[in-house]
Amino acid sequence: MNLELNGTNVIHESERKGKASSLFWPWCGANVSLLALSYGSFFLGFGISFWQATAAAILGTILSFLLVGISSLAGKKSNAPTMVLSRASFGVKGSLIPGGLSYVVFVGWEIVLVSLATLATGTVFIRLGNLDRDVAMLIGFLIAVGLTISAGVLGFSTIMKIQKVITVVTLIMTCVYIALTVSKVDWDVISSMQSGSTQAFIGATIFGVTGIGLGWVNAAADYSRYLPRSTSNVAVISWTVFGASIVPIILVTYGAALSGSSEKLSEAIAIDPIGALTTILPTWYLIIFALVAVLGLVGGAILDLYSSGLTLISIGVPVKRHVAASFDAFLMLLGVIYFVWIADDFFYPMQGFLITLGVPIATWSAIFVTDVLLRKNYDEKDLYRLEGRYGSWNMRSISIVAIGTIVGWGFVTNTFAGWLSWQGYFLGVIGGKEGPWAYSNVGVLFALIIGFVGYFLLSRGAIAKQENA
């Protein structure tokens, strides 16, 4: 496994290889986590039926990863990382804004995923009863951190290899989990569940968009930039969407069936999303379950660590990619140690913080996707020059993000932390913070619409002039 020496540079023609189908492995490996089973319970938590939850999971997952697929086209077009390509729509310096937001989100999710992997291991060994909890968590910590850091620091080639292994092993073991627990599903109970309101269904769908796929848009081009430019656009989008969507859809649907069949399990998932899934397993499978939980969560953490390193140098930190990734890994280590062994109430405030950042990221995602669709090609030299066609600061895009964020935060409620209660200041227009739309998070949808429409109207002409220059 060789160390990748490329950073934010455009990939040389001699290194562009592979097929669109190779995108299946990193995206499937990053989304094969057992956490998706718990998401099934979260979908039902909106007060909808099993069939509505299934429809919301399918719609939310596919629509969000469709944005990821379209964003992947930018990497194939110019063979540069996502946050470098964002300079075309925000300016070379202006891209510091979405780059900084993305960096915080990447590192935040690295901490959350590796922490969950560590805690899942502890939960398993507590049930087994023959190993101290702290020792068990240390084992999980070392496995999760070791895999995440080695792949994230070594780079693209290692990631593509290790994600294939993670995908295959986790898929097989997850199928065994389903076989062992399918008897717990009570189809009569879940089929008789009452349908929820339209607002609840929309809220669940938006949850699927934001919780499953939207957060990957800012990493999309990082994994398609090694593809030859002759690669089919349709194939790039199709393999990305298929690889990323197929497992979450199945797991969320099955998770909804499990939690819908048992109120006790549903309540346990709300407290311990991964550990609760062990309560319906035979003891002999628990060690394997711990391995599956760790590998599935690590698959996402690896992509986060790799992209966070690229993002850090894209916003101007003058270090090599592997040095940046190593620094991010150090921050991740500190965060995981604090979360697992020190803090009592870190997880929920952290989740609330990341969801809060999701609103401006949604607006940026819409701008980036619209830019990819409008732009035929990128001037590779100007992506790195302040005096180039993309300029230093694109105030149109920055203003759109500001408007989308203000509107978006005004139409979401965030119950993860008391200090986020200021959100939802526009909800009075549609019934208030306790009304039917209160927990639908339509603010994310509004942020996306503002990003798409605003950028299309304000930048279509400017992009045409840039491409004719």
C-alpha positions in Angstrom: 0.0 0.0 0.0 1.7 3.1 -1.2 1.4 6.7 0.1 -0.5 9.0 -2.2 1.6 12.0 -3.1 -1.2 13.9 -4.9 -2.9 16.7 -3.0 -5.1 19.4 -4.3 -3.3 19.4 -7.7 -5.1 18.3 -10.9 -4.4 14.6 -11.5 -1.9 14.0 -14.3 -3.3 12.3 -17.4 -1.0 9.3 -16.9 -2.7 8.6 -13.5 -6.3 8.8 -14.7 -7.5 5.2 -14.9 -10.3 2.9 -13.9 -14.0 2.6 -14.7 -17.1 4.3 -13.3 -18.0 1.0 -11.7 -15.0 1.4 -9.3 -17.0 4.2 -7.5 -19.3 1.5 -6.2 -16.8 0.4 -3.6 -16.0 3.6 -1.7 -19.6 4.7 -1.6 -21.0 1.4 -0.6 -18.3 0.9 2.0 -19.0 4.3 3.5 -22.8 3.6 3.8 -23.0 0.0 4.8 -23.1 0.9 8.5 -25.4 -0.9 10.9 -26.4 2.6 12.1 -28.8 2.6 9.1 -30.8 -0.1 10.9 -31.4 2.4 13.7 -32.4 5.1 11.2 -35.5 2.9 10.5 -36.6 3.7 14.1 -35.8 7.4 13.6 -38.0 7.4 10.4 -40.9 5.9 12.3 -40.3 8.5 15.0 -41.9 11.1 12.7 -45.3 9.4 13.4 -45.6 7.6 10.0 -46.4 4.1 9.0 -43.9 1.4 7.9 -44.8 1.8 4.3 -44.4 5.6 4.5 -41.0 5.1 6.2 -39.9 2.8 3.4 -41.0 5.3 0.7 -39.3 8.2 2.6 -36.1 6.2 2.9 -36.1 5.4 -0.8 -36.8 9.0 -1.9 -34.5 10.6 0.6 -31.6 8.3 -0.1 -31.8 8.3 -3.9 -32.4 12.1 -4.1 -29.5 12.9 -1.8 -27.1 10.6 -3.6 -28.2 11.9 -6.9 -26.7 15.2 -5.8 -23.5 13.3 -4.9 -23.5 11.6 -8.3 -23.8 14.9 -10.2 -21.1 16.4 -8.0 -18.8 13.5 -8.9 -19.0 14.7 -12.5 -16.9 17.7 -11.5 -14.0 15.5 -10.5 -14.1 13.6 -13.7 -14.2 16.9 -15.7 -11.2 18.5 -14.1 -9.6 15.8 -12.0 -9.3 18.1 -9.0 -10.8 17.7 -5.4 -14.2 19.0 -4.6 -13.2 22.1 -2.6 -10.7 23.2 -5.3 -13.6 22.9 -7.8 -15.8 25.0 -5.5 -13.5 27.9 -6.3 -15.2 28.2 -9.7 -18.5 29.2 -8.0 -17.1 31.0 -4.9 -13.8 32.5 -6.1 -10.3 31.3 -5.1 -10.5 33.0 -1.7 -14.3 32.8 -1.4 -14.1 29.0 -1.3 -12.6 29.4 2.2 -16.2 29.8 3.5 -17.6 26.4 2.2 -14.2 24.8 2.7 -14.1 25.8 6.4 -17.6 24.6 7.0 -16.9 21.3 5.3 -13.7 20.8 7.3 -15.6 21.2 10.6 -18.3 18.8 9.4 -15.8 16.2 8.2 -13.8 16.2 11.4 -17.0 16.2 13.5 -18.4 13.1 11.7 -15.0 11.4 12.1 -15.3 11.8 15.8 -18.9 10.7 15.9 -18.4 7.6 13.8 -15.2 6.3 15.5 -16.7 7.1 18.9 -19.8 5.0 18.0 -17.6 2.2 16.8 -15.7 2.3 20.1 -18.9 2.4 22.2 -20.4 -0.5 20.2 -17.5 -2.7 21.1 -17.9 -1.8 24.7 -21.6 -2.7 24.6 -20.9 -6.1 23.1 -18.4 -7.1 25.7 -20.5 -5.8 28.6 -23.2 -8.3 27.4 -20.7 -11.1 27.1 -19.6 -10.3 30.7 -16.1 -11.6 30.5 -14.1 -8.5 29.7 -13.8 -5.1 31.4 -15.8 -2.4 29.6 -12.8 0.0 29.4 -10.6 -2.8 28.0 -13.3 -3.7 25.5 -13.7 -0.1 24.4 -9.9 0.3 24.1 -9.9 -2.7 21.7 -12.7 -1.2 19.6 -10.9 2.2 19.7 -7.6 0.7 18.5 -9.3 -1.2 15.6 -11.4 1.7 14.5 -8.7 4.3 14.8 -6.0 2.1 13.2 -8.1 1.3 10.1 -9.3 4.9 9.7 -5.9 6.6 10.1 -4.0 4.1 8.0 -6.4 4.4 5.0 -7.1 8.1 5.3 -3.4 9.0 5.5 -2.1 6.6 2.9 -4.7 7.9 0.5 -6.7 7.0 -2.6 -5.3 3.7 -3.7 -5.4 2.2 -0.2 -8.9 3.5 0.3 -10.2 1.9 -2.8 -8.7 -1.4 -1.7 -9.8 -1.4 1.9 -13.3 -0.1 1.1 -13.8 -3.2 -1.1 -12.9 -5.5 1.8 -15.0 -3.5 4.2 -18.0 -3.7 1.8 -17.8 -7.4 1.2 -17.2 -8.5 4.8 -19.8 -6.1 6.2 -22.4 -7.1 3.6 -22.0 -10.8 4.3 -22.2 -10.4 8.1 -25.1 -8.0 7.9 -27.0 -10.6 5.9 -26.3 -13.0 8.7 -27.7 -10.4 11.2 -30.9 -10.1 9.2 -31.2 -13.9 9.0 -30.8 -14.2 12.8 -33.3 -11.5 13.6 -36.0 -11.8 10.9 -38.1 -13.9 13.2 -38.5 -10.7 15.4 -40.4 -8.9 12.7 -44.2 -9.0 13.2 -45.6 -8.2 9.8 -49.2 -8.0 11.2 -48.1 -5.2 13.6 -46.2 -3.1 11.1 -48.8 -3.6 8.3 -51.5 -2.2 10.6 -49.6 0.9 11.5 -51.6 4.1 10.8 -50.3 6.5 8.2 -48.9 9.8 9.3 -49.6 13.3 8.0 -48.2 14.8 4.8 -46.0 17.1 6.9 -44.6 14.1 8.8 -43.8 12.2 5.6 -42.1 15.3 4.2 -40.1 15.6 7.4 -39.0 12.0 7.3 -38.0 12.4 3.6 -35.9 15.5 4.4 -34.4 13.6 7.3 -33.3 10.9 4.8 -31.8 13.5 2.5 -29.8 15.2 5.3 -29.0 12.3 7.4 -27.9 9.8 4.7 -26.6 11.4 1.6 -26.4 15.2 1.6 -23.3 15.4 3.7 -21.3 13.5 1.1 -21.7 16.2 -1.7 -18.6 18.1 -0.4 -16.5 14.9 -0.9 -17.9 13.6 -4.2 -15.2 14.8 -6.6 -12.4 13.5 -4.3 -13.1 9.9 -5.5 -14.0 10.5 -9.2 -10.9 12.7 -10.0 -8.8 9.7 -10.9 -11.2 8.6 -13.7 -10.4 9.3 -17.4 -12.4 12.2 -18.7 -13.8 10.0 -21.4 -15.8 8.1 -18.7 -19.5 8.2 -19.3 -21.4 10.9 -17.2 -24.4 8.5 -16.9 -22.1 5.7 -15.6 -20.5 8.0 -13.0 -23.8 9.1 -11.6 -25.4 5.7 -11.8 -22.6 3.8 -10.0 -22.3 6.5 -7.3 -26.1 6.5 -6.6 -26.4 2.7 -6.8 -23.3 2.0 -4.6 -24.3 4.6 -2.0 -28.0 3.9 -1.9 -28.7 0.2 -2.2 -27.5 -0.9 1.3 -29.0 2.1 3.3 -32.4 1.6 1.7 -32.4 -2.1 2.6 -31.1 -1.5 6.1 -33.4 1.5 6.9 -36.4 -0.5 5.7 -35.5 -3.6 7.7 -34.7 -1.4 10.7 -38.1 0.1 10.5 -39.6 -3.3 10.4 -37.7 -4.4 13.5 -38.4 -1.3 15.6 -42.0 -1.1 14.4 -42.5 -4.7 15.7 -41.2 -3.9 19.1 -41.8 -0.7 21.1 -39.1 -1.8 23.6 -36.5 -2.1 20.8 -37.5 1.3 19.4 -37.1 2.9 22.8 -33.7 1.3 23.3 -32.5 2.5 19.9 -33.3 6.1 20.8 -30.9 5.7 23.8 -28.2 3.5 22.2 -28.5 3.3 18.4 -25.9 0.5 17.9 -25.9 -1.3 21.3 -29.7 -1.8 21.2 -29.3 -3.9 18.1 -27.5 -6.6 20.1 -30.4 -7.2 22.4 -32.1 -9.5 19.8 -29.0 -11.4 18.9 -27.8 -14.8 20.2 -24.7 -14.5 22.3 -22.4 -16.5 19.9 -22.9 -13.7 17.2 -21.9 -10.8 19.4 -18.2 -10.8 18.6 -19.0 -10.8 14.9 -21.6 -8.1 15.5 -18.9 -5.9 17.1 -16.6 -6.4 14.1 -19.5 -5.6 11.7 -20.4 -2.4 13.6 -16.7 -1.3 13.7 -16.1 -1.9 10.0 -19.3 -0.3 8.9 -18.7 2.9 10.9 -15.0 3.0 9.9 -16.0 2.8 6.2 -17.5 6.3 6.5 -14.8 7.7 8.8 -12.1 6.8 6.3 -13.7 8.9 3.5 -14.3 11.7 6.0 -10.6 11.7 7.1 -9.3 11.6 3.5 -11.5 14.4 2.4 -10.9 16.5 5.5 -7.2 16.4 4.7 -7.8 17.6 1.1 -10.1 20.3 2.4 -7.6 21.6 4.9 -4.9 22.2 2.2 -7.5 23.5 -0.3 -8.3 26.4 2.1 -4.6 27.3 2.2 -2.8 25.3 4.9 0.7 24.8 3.3 1.3 21.2 4.1 1.3 17.9 2.2 -1.9 15.9 2.0 -0.7 13.1 4.3 0.4 15.7 6.9 -3.0 17.4 6.8 -4.7 14.0 7.2 -2.4 13.2 10.1 -3.3 16.4 11.8 -7.0 15.7 11.3 -6.5 12.2 12.7 -4.9 13.8 15.8 -8.0 16.0 16.3 -10.2 13.0 15.8 -8.3 11.1 18.5 -8.7 13.9 21.0 -12.5 14.1 20.2 -13.0 10.4 20.5 -11.1 10.2 23.8 -13.1 13.1 25.2 -16.4 11.7 24.0 -15.9 8.1 25.1 -13.9 8.4 28.4 -14.6 12.0 29.7 -17.8 13.6 28.6 -21.2 12.6 29.8 -23.3 14.6 27.4 -21.1 15.3 24.4 -22.9 13.3 21.7 -26.2 15.2 21.5 -24.7 18.7 21.5 -22.2 17.5 18.8 -25.1 16.1 16.7 -27.0 19.4 17.1 -23.9 21.3 16.0 -23.4 19.2 12.9 -27.1 19.5 12.0 -26.9 23.2 12.4 -24.0 23.3 10.0 -26.0 21.1 7.6 -28.2 24.1 6.6 -25.4 26.2 5.1 -23.9 23.0 3.6 -27.2 22.3 1.9 -27.2 25.7 0.3 -23.6 25.3 -0.8 -24.4 21.8 -2.2 -27.2 23.2 -4.3 -24.9 25.9 -5.7 -22.1 23.4 -6.4 -24.5 21.0 -8.2 -26.0 23.8 -10.2 -22.5 25.0 -11.2 -21.6 21.5 -12.3 -24.7 21.3 -14.5 -24.2 24.7 -16.0 -20.4 24.5 -16.6 -19.1 22.5 -19.5 -15.5 22.5 -18.3 -13.1 24.1 -15.8 -10.0 26.2 -16.5 -7.5 24.2 -14.4 -4.9 27.0 -14.1 -7.5 29.6 -13.1 -8.7 27.4 -10.2 -5.3 28.2 -8.5 -4.9 31.9 -9.6 -6.5 34.9 -7.8 -6.4 36.9 -11.0 -8.0 34.2 -13.1 -11.5 34.1 -14.5 -13.0 32.8 -11.3 -11.7 35.8 -9.3 -10.9 36.1 -5.7 -14.4 36.4 -4.1 -17.7 35.6 -5.7 -20.1 37.7 -3.6 -23.1 36.4 -5.5 -22.6 32.9 -4.2 -21.6 34.0 -0.8 -24.8 36.1 -0.5 -26.9 33.1 -1.6 -25.3 31.0 1.1 -26.0 33.7 3.7 -29.7 34.0 2.6 -30.2 30.3 2.4 -28.7 29.8 5.9 -30.8 32.6 7.5 -34.0 31.2 5.9 -33.1 27.6 6.6 -32.3 28.1 10.2 -35.6 29.9 10.6 -37.6 26.9 9.5 -35.9 24.1 11.5 -36.1 23.0 15.1 -33.1 21.4 16.8 -33.8 19.5 20.0 -30.3 18.1 20.5 -29.1 21.0 22.7 -30.7 23.8 24.6 -28.3 26.4 23.2 -29.8 25.7 19.7 -33.4 26.6 20.7 -33.0 29.9 18.9 -33.6 28.1 15.6 -37.0 28.0 14.1 -37.6 31.8 14.3 -39.7 31.7 11.1 -41.9 28.7 12.0 -44.6 31.0 13.3 -45.5 31.6 9.6 -46.5 27.9 9.2 -47.9 27.1 12.7 -45.2 27.7 15.2 -42.6 25.5 16.9 -45.3 23.1 18.1 -47.3 23.1 14.9 -47.7 20.4 12.2 -44.5 21.6 10.3 -42.4 22.0 13.5 -40.2 18.9 13.1 -40.4 18.6 9.3 -37.1 20.5 8.9 -38.4 22.2 5.7 -35.7 24.8 6.3 -33.2 22.3 4.7 -35.5 22.1 1.6 -35.8 25.9 1.5 -32.0 26.2 1.7 -31.6 23.8 -1.2 -34.2 25.7 -3.3 -32.6 29.0 -2.6 -29.2 27.6 -3.6 -30.4 26.1 -6.8 -32.7 28.9 -8.0 -30.5 31.8 -6.7 -27.3 30.5 -8.3 -29.0 29.6 -11.6 -30.6 33.0 -12.0 -27.6 35.1 -10.9 -24.7 33.1 -12.4 -25.9 31.5 -15.6 -24.8 34.5 -17.7 -21.5 34.8 -15.9 -20.6 31.2 -16.5 -21.4 31.5 -20.2 -19.0 34.5 -20.4 -16.3 32.5 -18.6 -16.6 29.6 -20.9 -16.5 31.8 -24.0 -13.4 33.7 -22.8 
